[in-house]
Each structure stands twice: as C-alpha cells, then as structure tokens.
C-alpha cells in the first residue's frame, strides 16, 4: 500500500510532483502531523447493526495507514481529535452493560496505546456518559489530553478567575531529523477545543460542574502564551467544523475563524463528519484545496468512523538562533477504502495487533447486540424516509408518545395534546448506500433497536405553541432543495448538505411540505426567506392548527437543548428531563407490546410540484424489494456511488 501522493520524498527535502500537480518546496526539515477524529468507538472493521464485517470503518484499518505514513517520514506526530468513547454499540456496551472502573483500560485506549499517540483532544460526545465515566476512560490513555475552552464551574459568576477543567495545551519536546540526518530540537505546541454547545447537549451531565467559552477567544488567549513558553510551532486541534457564518461568538463550527488567529501553523479539525480538503469546501473564500489550507494555514479533517487518516506535511526551516519557520505545507485525508459503483474496495487491511487487543470487548458487544426484545410482523427500513412517512421513524415516535403519557399522568400537563418528533438517523448520505436501517420481519434484537435509534440521547419533552411547532417543521424542511415547478430538467430533491438527523418528522399533526417554495431557514437556524413557508395544511385533530394552542412534544436532549439550531428549542421550553434514553424507551415499548406492526400512519407528504417532471432522489439498492415503497416512484438507474436513483411523480 502506498499513499496517493509520493509523500516519502518530502522528507528528504526533494521537490516532487503530487497528484494535484503541485509540490512541497525544498525544506531542510519536514514534520508530518497525523490525525484521527470522530472514531466513535469504531475500533474493529465491523458493523454491529448488520452483524457483519465492514470495509468502511475501523481504527484498526487506520492503524495500518498510520504505520505506513510513519515509515515514509523521519519526523511524525499522531493526534486524535475526539468523539472516541461513544457512537456505536461497543461504546454503549462499555458504558451501559460492562461499566468502567477507575484503573480499568477502555478498549479504545487498549488500541490507541498500541498506536503511540502523542496527544488527544476532547470531543462533544465524550460527555454523553458523564464526567466520571470520561475520567475513568481517559485515565487509561498513555498520552496527554488537551482542551482550552472547558472550565470548572466555580459558581462565582466571575469568568476572570475560571480554572481549566482539562490541560489547555501541551508543549511537546522533540528532535527533528533533517535531510542530512542531523537532529534539531523543537517544541511543538498542541492546543485543543470542543464545541461550546456541550452545555446544551449534555446539560444533565455537565451543569454545575463545567462551563464553556468561545473557541476563537480561547485561542487568542492561549496561543501567545504557548509562544512565550517556547512553542516553535502551534497545532490547533479543534473538534469543530468549517463554516463562514457571521461570527457572533460561541460558534459550534469555528474552524474558519480559528484559522485567522495569529500564531497557529496547522489545524486538525473534525466534528462535522466530512473530509477536508475536498470539493465540499470549494466555494469558501480563503480555501486552497490543492494545498489543503484555510486562509493560508495547513488544515485537514479526515472524515468519520476511521474512514480516513489526516496527513499534514509541514516544510520547516531552522534558523541559526534555533527558531523555526513554516516554509510550506501539504494536506490530505487518506482513505481506507474507495467505491467502484456498488462495490466497496478496501485499500488497507486491519491491523491484527489492534484486533487482538480489543477482541474480548468486540465479541462481548456482538453477543450483547444479539439479545432479543420482541417481534415485528413487518419489515422496518429507512429507504424512503426522506420522501414519505416512514416506519423506522414511526416506531420511535410511537414509543416516545407511549412513554410520555405515563410520565405526564397526574401532572399539570396531563391532558395537553402530545406530539412526538423523530428523525431518520440512517438514510444514506455520507454513510453510503449501505447506511440504511433494514430490519426483516421476525425477531427484534438490541442491535435492531440501536439501528433504529443510533444515539444515546435521553428523552425530553418541550412545551410549545402551534406556531412554534410550525417553525420546527419549517426548519426540518431544509432537508429539500427548491424545485422549479416549470422545469422538465432533472432536479435533485434532497439537499445533501442538510444532515438527515435534523429532518424531524412530528407525529400527532398532519401536514404537507411544499418544496417549490424556498427554505425559510438555513442550516444555522437563521431566517433567510422570511415570507416563505414550506409547511402547508398543518392540522391537529383534523382542523387547522391553532397557533396559540399548547402542545407537549416528545424529543431528545440534543434537540430540546438547541442541537441543530432549531427555532424555539434552546432549553428554555423543556418541561420533562427524563432519565431514560430514547432507545431504552424504544426497547421497553417493544417488550411491552411483545409484537409490533410499525406501519407509517402517513401524517405528512410532499405537496405536488407543478409541471416538474424529473424530480429525483437516491436510496439503497435494496429499496426495489421493499414492501413500503411509495407508489409514485420509478427506478431510473444506479449512481457511480452505488445508490439506486428514482424519479418521483405526482398525480395531476
């Protein structure tokens, strides 16, 4: 296996041609910075939901890439950017079934300690299981952790004396070898950041214990201090995506503005589950996709679940006084697989040493996920969740309503109408044509419950007006591109930049979505078309919804606390903070029912689109055999990525 570009040549100071047709300038010394991010407990190349091997995930595969990258370089450091201990059934097994005592080594760190990481950063999902579990977990790491924007909540309301909860940065003393074999001492500063929104997303675990501050503000505070204490170069590790949204402070996706902080030489970022450099970011001012820079700063974001390893090569020069300059850089996200139509072609094998290290927990997770909870009379899939009401969401919203009725009984809210919100967590997109829920009729096991509800969210109920329910749905309708009703050209229905986990369906009301209208909200929850309304014929109990009427809406802690930037959902409307996870509620509902038949109730649909005659969407190749396929779709072919493409029609 070799990298797509001849990176090894960089480290003997040669000027070489790269895939993109550029070269790293001659440098006396080079440093390779390697990044993993958003592993989400995907240690083994295995899909616990399908109960089968996977070629698209796994830190064990990253380990093989990393060994190769190190072999090519005289000087390299390895950094992880967080979201490690949560995100798939192995993470849940360790937190919920096995538990983790102080001094016990989490399988994540059994693997990572073998890989010789230099530094780790904290991600937002690290807090999903609470601070005690997090402390026990990272206590098993043989490498230090950094975070510069999470502080101890001392309760005095004086931000000037706040003390960091974690170590804000590390100063790594290293000797770099030049092209002649001579060693040069260098101090590499590494500083980390997490989204400030953890205080909303994990309020129950964090309130009263920590507070968060703005990422860019803390960079401006600490980077000069790092330089004063001897950092020759500074690497910022931001668990934060890339957005050019106008800066107001406390941004979730702050990487663009972080790149403008003086003194930062390289940025490793993540959180957004995308790849940088890639064409996704081609239209952003200041981005150079050929070199992989943002406003001139080397940067990389290597996907998610181990799909890529981030590589930044810095060309360095050392002066006579021992100070350093960055003379050039190249960045690349190296993949563990590529697609040829429907086929996934692995580019590397899993590292057997990593597989051996986590074998016990991996096998225990498989057995855990095979435990049965009930039976379904119908198959459940998410193949059409973005174009029609869907059984994989219906079963979740039914369970949440069932649970909330019991919670509210005898309270001041007893008797208010209960609505229930759910979203398709697995609906293709960046996850590929295999990333759909697909449960056959018959036994339902825990792996199927986790497949229906991927995240370890906890149940919340919010008290909203009818008008607020409408705005919630308007935000969800950003899932769709605007369709020109007078065009006969092909028009893609789904906005691929809109995460499917933000496409909330609200059961208990009926409505249409008119995609010929522009989206009312952008992805950041800002009103961009104030006179536009995509939600039409919104009704409750068969009548137009009363904008002032009160509704209790079942949802999760992420959404109720502001996750996704939904209007009216900032934590202030929460009336129930339940202790149970949504998927625990789902499992208990199925066990209580024993046998379910989760057909969608058809409470929403897409409104007709005029004379638009070729509105298309893509889904799983398995969709053609699905019993719940809408009657108004026709197969038109397969995409290069292996998705099945369909055209939608409407009755005139």
Secondary structure, 3 states (H helix, E strand, C coil): CCCCCCHHHHHHCCCCCCCCCCCCCCCCEEEEEEEECCCCCCCCCEECCCCEECCCCCHHHHHHHHHHHHHCCCCEEEEECCCCCCCCHHHHHHHHHHCCCCCCCCHHHHHHHHHCCCEEECCHHHHCCCHHHHHHHHCCCCCEEECCCEEECCCCCCHHHCCECCCCEEEEEEEEECCCCCEEEEEEEEEEECCCCHHHHCHHHHCCCEEECCHHHHHHHHHHHHHHCCCCEEEEEECCCCCCCCCCCCCCCCHHHHCCCCCCCEEEECCCCCEECCHHHCCCCCEECCCCEECCEEEEEECCCCCEEEEEEEEEEECCCCCEEEEEEEEEEEECEEEECCEEEECCCCCHHHHHHCHHHHHHHHHHHCCEEEEECCCEECCCCCCCCCHHHHHHHHHHHHHHHHHHCCCCCCCCCEEEEEECCCECHHHCCCCECEECCEEEEHHHHHHHCCCCCEEEEEEEEHHHHHHHHHHHHHHECCCCCCCCCCEECECCCCCHHHCEEEECCEEEECCCCCCCECCCCCECCCCCCCEEEEEECCEECCCCCEEEEEEEHHHHCCCCCCCCCCCCCEEEEEEEEHHHHHHHHHHHHCEECCCCCCCEEECCCCCCCCEEEEECHHHHHCCCCCCCEEEEEECCCCCEEEEECCCC
